[in-house]
Amino acid sequence: MGKIILRLDRVMADRKMSLNELSERVGVSNVNLSKIKTGKISAVRFSTLAAICETLSCQPGDILEYDPTAEETE
């Protein structure tokens, strides 16, 4: 089975937005956003994903990518 890859870091860089700024705007702690950014999570609430997308003016597909060739490590 493939793996979901999180691209939040890329979208944030494109928008020139820091983790602190995104955290304040979305209302999610720096720690939790950092875990999303680094891919060290196993789930994301739709409400959090929607808030991130609204703040960054992007679509969920800009942040989430499926790689069918990657192996799940956990």
N, CA, C and O atoms as a Tinker XYZ file with bonds, in Angstrom:
   296  protein
     1  N      0.843000   -1.172000    0.000000    73     2
     2  CA     0.000000    0.000000    0.000000    64     1     3
     3  C      0.890000    1.238000    0.000000    63     2     4     5
     4  O      1.974000    1.233000    0.584000    81     3
     5  N      0.435000    2.278000   -0.646000    73     3     6
     6  CA     1.169000    3.531000   -0.736000    64     5     7
     7  C      1.105000    4.344000    0.542000    63     6     8     9
     8  O      0.704000    3.850000    1.596000    81     7
     9  N      1.499000    5.573000    0.431000    73     7    10
    10  CA     1.619000    6.448000    1.599000    64     9    11
    11  C      1.103000    7.847000    1.266000    63    10    12    13
    12  O      1.290000    8.339000    0.153000    81    11
    13  N      0.452000    8.481000    2.243000    73    11    14
    14  CA     0.039000    9.876000    2.122000    64    13    15
    15  C      1.214000   10.745000    2.553000    63    14    16    17
    16  O      1.775000   10.551000    3.631000    81    15
    17  N      1.580000   11.694000    1.715000    73    15    18
    18  CA     2.685000   12.606000    2.005000    64    17    19
    19  C      2.104000   13.992000    2.229000    63    18    20    21
    20  O      1.285000   14.464000    1.441000    81    19
    21  N      2.527000   14.638000    3.299000    73    19    22
    22  CA     2.048000   15.981000    3.621000    64    21    23
    23  C      2.998000   17.018000    3.038000    63    22    24    25
    24  O      4.214000   16.930000    3.211000    81    23
    25  N      2.436000   17.992000    2.351000    73    23    26
    26  CA     3.210000   19.036000    1.679000    64    25    27
    27  C      2.925000   20.424000    2.274000    63    26    28    29
    28  O      3.041000   21.434000    1.581000    81    27
    29  N      2.555000   20.466000    3.546000    73    27    30
    30  CA     2.238000   21.747000    4.179000    64    29    31
    31  C      3.436000   22.682000    4.137000    63    30    32    33
    32  O      3.271000   23.884000    3.927000    81    31
    33  N      4.639000   22.154000    4.331000    73    31    34
    34  CA     5.831000   22.998000    4.318000    64    33    35
    35  C      5.990000   23.714000    2.980000    63    34    36    37
    36  O      6.358000   24.888000    2.944000    81    35
    37  N      5.719000   23.024000    1.899000    73    35    38
    38  CA     5.840000   23.612000    0.553000    64    37    39
    39  C      4.808000   24.716000    0.338000    63    38    40    41
    40  O      5.130000   25.774000   -0.202000    81    39
    41  N      3.562000   24.468000    0.763000    73    39    42
    42  CA     2.509000   25.465000    0.589000    64    41    43
    43  C      2.796000   26.691000    1.456000    63    42    44    45
    44  O      2.606000   27.826000    1.019000    81    43
    45  N      3.250000   26.457000    2.674000    73    43    46
    46  CA     3.606000   27.582000    3.551000    64    45    47
    47  C      4.735000   28.409000    2.939000    63    46    48    49
    48  O      4.688000   29.638000    2.984000    81    47
    49  N      5.733000   27.765000    2.378000    73    47    50
    50  CA     6.852000   28.479000    1.754000    64    49    51
    51  C      6.360000   29.290000    0.557000    63    50    52    53
    52  O      6.776000   30.433000    0.365000    81    51
    53  N      5.479000   28.702000   -0.245000    73    51    54
    54  CA     4.931000   29.422000   -1.399000    64    53    55
    55  C      4.180000   30.676000   -0.973000    63    54    56    57
    56  O      4.198000   31.690000   -1.671000    81    55
    57  N      3.515000   30.598000    0.187000    73    55    58
    58  CA     2.725000   31.735000    0.693000    64    57    59
    59  C      3.548000   32.647000    1.607000    63    58    60    61
    60  O      3.055000   33.661000    2.101000    81    59
    61  N      4.818000   32.264000    1.822000    73    59    62
    62  CA     5.715000   33.009000    2.716000    64    61    63
    63  C      5.085000   33.218000    4.101000    63    62    64    65
    64  O      5.087000   34.321000    4.648000    81    63
    65  N      4.544000   32.111000    4.649000    73    63    66
    66  CA     3.898000   32.157000    5.949000    64    65    67
    67  C      4.670000   31.287000    6.940000    63    66    68    69
    68  O      5.009000   30.141000    6.644000    81    67
    69  N      4.939000   31.840000    8.105000    73    67    70
    70  CA     5.659000   31.106000    9.145000    64    69    71
    71  C      4.715000   30.182000    9.894000    63    70    72    73
    72  O      3.495000   30.326000    9.823000    81    71
    73  N      5.293000   29.241000   10.607000    73    71    74
    74  CA     4.517000   28.328000   11.437000    64    73    75
    75  C      3.763000   29.098000   12.512000    63    74    76    77
    76  O      2.604000   28.795000   12.794000    81    75
    77  N      4.410000   30.091000   13.113000    73    75    78
    78  CA     3.750000   30.894000   14.147000    64    77    79
    79  C      2.542000   31.636000   13.595000    63    78    80    81
    80  O      1.482000   31.655000   14.221000    81    79
    81  N      2.697000   32.247000   12.424000    73    79    82
    82  CA     1.587000   32.986000   11.823000    64    81    83
    83  C      0.434000   32.054000   11.475000    63    82    84    85
    84  O     -0.725000   32.375000   11.738000    81    83
    85  N      0.746000   30.901000   10.883000    73    83    86
    86  CA    -0.303000   29.942000   10.536000    64    85    87
    87  C     -1.001000   29.446000   11.794000    63    86    88    89
    88  O     -2.225000   29.313000   11.814000    81    87
    89  N     -0.241000   29.174000   12.831000    73    87    90
    90  CA    -0.798000   28.714000   14.099000    64    89    91
    91  C     -1.796000   29.721000   14.660000    63    90    92    93
    92  O     -2.891000   29.350000   15.084000    81    91
    93  N     -1.414000   30.992000   14.661000    73    91    94
    94  CA    -2.307000   32.039000   15.176000    64    93    95
    95  C     -3.580000   32.146000   14.350000    63    94    96    97
    96  O     -4.675000   32.267000   14.901000    81    95
    97  N     -3.437000   32.103000   13.032000    73    95    98
    98  CA    -4.598000   32.276000   12.151000    64    97    99
    99  C     -5.541000   31.077000   12.182000    63    98   100   101
   100  O     -6.759000   31.236000   12.107000    81    99
   101  N     -4.971000   29.873000   12.294000    73    99   102
   102  CA    -5.782000   28.650000   12.255000    64   101   103
   103  C     -6.347000   28.313000   13.631000    63   102   104   105
   104  O     -7.417000   27.712000   13.736000    81   103
   105  N     -5.627000   28.700000   14.686000    73   103   106
   106  CA    -6.076000   28.372000   16.034000    64   105   107
   107  C     -5.659000   26.984000   16.466000    63   106   108   109
   108  O     -6.340000   26.341000   17.265000    81   107
   109  N     -4.533000   26.519000   15.934000    73   107   110
   110  CA    -3.971000   25.215000   16.280000    64   109   111
   111  C     -2.570000   25.470000   16.821000    63   110   112   113
   112  O     -1.863000   26.348000   16.325000    81   111
   113  N     -2.168000   24.714000   17.827000    73   111   114
   114  CA    -0.869000   24.951000   18.462000    64   113   115
   115  C      0.283000   24.741000   17.487000    63   114   116   117
   116  O      0.174000   23.985000   16.522000    81   115
   117  N      1.385000   25.428000   17.763000    73   115   118
   118  CA     2.603000   25.263000   16.963000    64   117   119
   119  C      3.036000   23.805000   16.925000    63   118   120   121
   120  O      3.446000   23.297000   15.882000    81   119
   121  N      2.943000   23.139000   18.064000    73   119   122
   122  CA     3.366000   21.736000   18.149000    64   121   123
   123  C      2.559000   20.869000   17.185000    63   122   124   125
   124  O      3.128000   20.066000   16.447000    81   123
   125  N      1.248000   21.028000   17.189000    73   123   126
   126  CA     0.407000   20.210000   16.310000    64   125   127
   127  C      0.634000   20.543000   14.839000    63   126   128   129
   128  O      0.681000   19.642000   14.001000    81   127
   129  N      0.777000   21.829000   14.517000    73   127   130
   130  CA     1.050000   22.195000   13.131000    64   129   131
   131  C      2.423000   21.705000   12.688000    63   130   132   133
   132  O      2.602000   21.309000   11.536000    81   131
   133  N      3.376000   21.730000   13.586000    73   131   134
   134  CA     4.713000   21.227000   13.270000    64   133   135
   135  C      4.659000   19.741000   12.936000    63   134   136   137
   136  O      5.350000   19.280000   12.027000    81   135
   137  N      3.840000   18.991000   13.666000    73   135   138
   138  CA     3.683000   17.560000   13.386000    64   137   139
   139  C      3.053000   17.337000   12.017000    63   138   140   141
   140  O      3.433000   16.418000   11.291000    81   139
   141  N      2.085000   18.184000   11.669000    73   139   142
   142  CA     1.476000   18.082000   10.345000    64   141   143
   143  C      2.519000   18.420000    9.283000    63   142   144   145
   144  O      2.645000   17.728000    8.273000    81   143
   145  N      3.254000   19.484000    9.527000    73   143   146
   146  CA     4.262000   19.957000    8.567000    64   145   147
   147  C      5.332000   18.903000    8.302000    63   146   148   149
   148  O      5.785000   18.747000    7.168000    81   147
   149  N      5.738000   18.180000    9.344000    73   147   150
   150  CA     6.796000   17.184000    9.201000    64   149   151
   151  C      6.263000   15.785000    8.873000    63   150   152   153
   152  O      7.042000   14.860000    8.645000    81   151
   153  N      4.936000   15.632000    8.851000    73   151   154
   154  CA     4.350000   14.343000    8.516000    64   153   155
   155  C      4.375000   13.347000    9.653000    63   154   156   157
   156  O      4.225000   12.148000    9.420000    81   155
   157  N      4.560000   13.807000   10.871000    73   155   158
   158  CA     4.648000   12.914000   12.036000    64   157   159
   159  C      3.277000   12.727000   12.695000    63   158   160   161
   160  O      3.165000   12.721000   13.921000    81   159
   161  N      2.252000   12.576000   11.878000    73   159   162
   162  CA     0.895000   12.381000   12.371000    64   161   163
   163  C      0.263000   11.210000   11.633000    63   162   164   165
   164  O      0.751000   10.787000   10.586000    81   163
   165  N     -0.820000   10.692000   12.186000    73   163   166
   166  CA    -1.531000    9.620000   11.501000    64   165   167
   167  C     -2.943000   10.045000   11.104000    63   166   168   169
   168  O     -3.640000    9.310000   10.405000    81   167
   169  N     -3.369000   11.233000   11.550000    73   167   170
   170  CA    -4.704000   11.724000   11.224000    64   169   171
   171  C     -4.734000   13.247000   11.316000    63   170   172   173
   172  O     -3.976000   13.861000   12.067000    81   171
   173  N     -5.640000   13.838000   10.524000    73   171   174
   174  CA    -5.886000   15.279000   10.578000    64   173   175
   175  C     -7.394000   15.467000   10.602000    63   174   176   177
   176  O     -8.111000   14.875000    9.796000    81   175
   177  N     -7.869000   16.281000   11.516000    73   175   178
   178  CA    -9.307000   16.578000   11.546000    64   177   179
   179  C     -9.669000   17.394000   10.313000    63   178   180   181
   180  O     -8.905000   18.252000    9.869000    81   179
   181  N    -10.842000   17.110000    9.771000    73   179   182
   182  CA   -11.297000   17.873000    8.614000    64   181   183
   183  C    -11.431000   19.350000    8.951000    63   182   184   185
   184  O    -11.159000   20.203000    8.106000    81   183
   185  N    -11.843000   19.664000   10.168000    73   183   186
   186  CA   -11.979000   21.078000   10.554000    64   185   187
   187  C    -10.624000   21.778000   10.547000    63   186   188   189
   188  O    -10.525000   22.941000   10.156000    81   187
   189  N     -9.579000   21.071000   10.979000    73   187   190
   190  CA    -8.226000   21.636000   10.952000    64   189   191
   191  C     -7.760000   21.792000    9.513000    63   190   192   193
   192  O     -7.204000   22.831000    9.154000    81   191
   193  N     -7.976000   20.780000    8.687000    73   191   194
   194  CA    -7.590000   20.844000    7.285000    64   193   195
   195  C     -8.319000   21.990000    6.581000    63   194   196   197
   196  O     -7.718000   22.715000    5.788000    81   195
   197  N     -9.605000   22.151000    6.867000    73   195   198
   198  CA   -10.384000   23.238000    6.259000    64   197   199
   199  C     -9.844000   24.604000    6.690000    63   198   200   201
   200  O     -9.750000   25.518000    5.870000    81   199
   201  N     -9.492000   24.749000    7.962000    73   199   202
   202  CA    -8.954000   26.021000    8.453000    64   201   203
   203  C     -7.602000   26.331000    7.816000    63   202   204   205
   204  O     -7.324000   27.480000    7.474000    81   203
   205  N     -6.766000   25.312000    7.657000    73   203   206
   206  CA    -5.467000   25.499000    7.008000    64   205   207
   207  C     -5.673000   25.919000    5.554000    63   206   208   209
   208  O     -5.029000   26.854000    5.079000    81   207
   209  N     -6.563000   25.236000    4.854000    73   207   210
   210  CA    -6.820000   25.553000    3.450000    64   209   211
   211  C     -7.392000   26.959000    3.291000    63   210   212   213
   212  O     -7.022000   27.683000    2.366000    81   211
   213  N     -8.282000   27.340000    4.181000    73   211   214
   214  CA    -8.850000   28.690000    4.118000    64   213   215
   215  C     -7.768000   29.735000    4.342000    63   214   216   217
   216  O     -7.694000   30.729000    3.620000    81   215
   217  N     -6.933000   29.508000    5.342000    73   215   218
   218  CA    -5.877000   30.462000    5.671000    64   217   219
   219  C     -4.840000   30.571000    4.568000    63   218   220   221
   220  O     -4.368000   31.668000    4.271000    81   219
   221  N     -4.477000   29.450000    3.958000    73   219   222
   222  CA    -3.448000   29.442000    2.925000    64   221   223
   223  C     -4.014000   29.599000    1.508000    63   222   224   225
   224  O     -3.263000   29.589000    0.533000    81   223
   225  N     -5.338000   29.742000    1.399000    73   223   226
   226  CA    -6.002000   29.859000    0.091000    64   225   227
   227  C     -5.563000   28.731000   -0.842000    63   226   228   229
   228  O     -5.073000   28.961000   -1.947000    81   227
   229  N     -5.759000   27.498000   -0.355000    73   227   230
   230  CA    -5.364000   26.344000   -1.150000    64   229   231
   231  C     -6.431000   25.251000   -1.048000    63   230   232   233
   232  O     -7.421000   25.399000   -0.332000    81   231
   233  N     -6.218000   24.178000   -1.758000    73   231   234
   234  CA    -7.090000   23.020000   -1.731000    64   233   235
   235  C     -6.417000   21.905000   -0.929000    63   234   236   237
   236  O     -5.191000   21.890000   -0.826000    81   235
   237  N     -7.188000   20.969000   -0.357000    73   235   238
   238  CA    -6.570000   19.856000    0.372000    64   237   239
   239  C     -5.533000   19.106000   -0.468000    63   238   240   241
   240  O     -4.531000   18.632000    0.068000    81   239
   241  N     -5.763000   18.997000   -1.763000    73   239   242
   242  CA    -4.824000   18.314000   -2.646000    64   241   243
   243  C     -3.488000   19.027000   -2.782000    63   242   244   245
   244  O     -2.506000   18.429000   -3.222000    81   243
   245  N     -3.442000   20.309000   -2.405000    73   243   246
   246  CA    -2.173000   21.032000   -2.406000    64   245   247
   247  C     -1.313000   20.614000   -1.218000    63   246   248   249
   248  O     -0.088000   20.728000   -1.259000    81   247
   249  N     -1.958000   20.134000   -0.168000    73   247   250
   250  CA    -1.273000   19.760000    1.069000    64   249   251
   251  C     -1.048000   18.253000    1.166000    63   250   252   253
   252  O     -0.027000   17.806000    1.689000    81   251
   253  N     -1.996000   17.478000    0.664000    73   251   254
   254  CA    -1.934000   16.022000    0.747000    64   253   255
   255  C     -1.617000   15.419000   -0.614000    63   254   256   257
   256  O     -2.187000   15.816000   -1.630000    81   255
   257  N     -0.708000   14.464000   -0.619000    73   255   258
   258  CA    -0.339000   13.780000   -1.855000    64   257   259
   259  C     -0.266000   12.280000   -1.574000    63   258   260   261
   260  O      0.230000   11.864000   -0.527000    81   259
   261  N     -0.755000   11.478000   -2.500000    73   259   262
   262  CA    -0.682000   10.030000   -2.364000    64   261   263
   263  C      0.428000    9.505000   -3.259000    63   262   264   265
   264  O      0.452000    9.781000   -4.458000    81   263
   265  N      1.347000    8.748000   -2.672000    73   263   266
   266  CA     2.436000    8.127000   -3.426000    64   265   267
   267  C      2.236000    6.612000   -3.376000    63   266   268   269
   268  O      2.517000    5.986000   -2.354000    81   267
   269  N      1.758000    6.026000   -4.459000    73   267   270
   270  CA     1.482000    4.585000   -4.448000    64   269   271
   271  C      2.742000    3.723000   -4.357000    63   270   272   273
   272  O      2.649000    2.535000   -4.047000    81   271
   273  N      3.911000    4.296000   -4.621000    73   271   274
   274  CA     5.147000    3.514000   -4.578000    64   273   275
   275  C      5.845000    3.580000   -3.219000    63   274   276   277
   276  O      6.747000    2.787000   -2.948000    81   275
   277  N      5.435000    4.519000   -2.368000    73   275   278
   278  CA     6.083000    4.673000   -1.055000    64   277   279
   279  C      5.541000    3.636000   -0.096000    63   278   280   281
   280  O      4.373000    3.252000   -0.167000    81   279
   281  N      6.392000    3.194000    0.788000    73   279   282
   282  CA     5.994000    2.222000    1.809000    64   281   283
   283  C      5.674000    2.951000    3.098000    63   282   284   285
   284  O      6.391000    3.872000    3.490000    81   283
   285  N      4.609000    2.547000    3.756000    73   283   286
   286  CA     4.242000    3.092000    5.059000    64   285   287
   287  C      5.269000    2.612000    6.071000    63   286   288   289
   288  O      5.600000    1.427000    6.102000    81   287
   289  N      5.787000    3.532000    6.912000    73   287   290
   290  CA     6.840000    3.169000    7.853000    64   289   291
   291  C      6.311000    2.815000    9.232000    63   290   292   293
   292  O      7.066000    2.296000   10.055000    81   291
   293  N      5.065000    3.073000    9.508000    73   291   294
   294  CA     4.524000    2.790000   10.848000    64   293   295
   295  C      3.519000    1.690000   10.815000    63   294   296
   296  O      2.967000    1.327000   11.854000    81   295
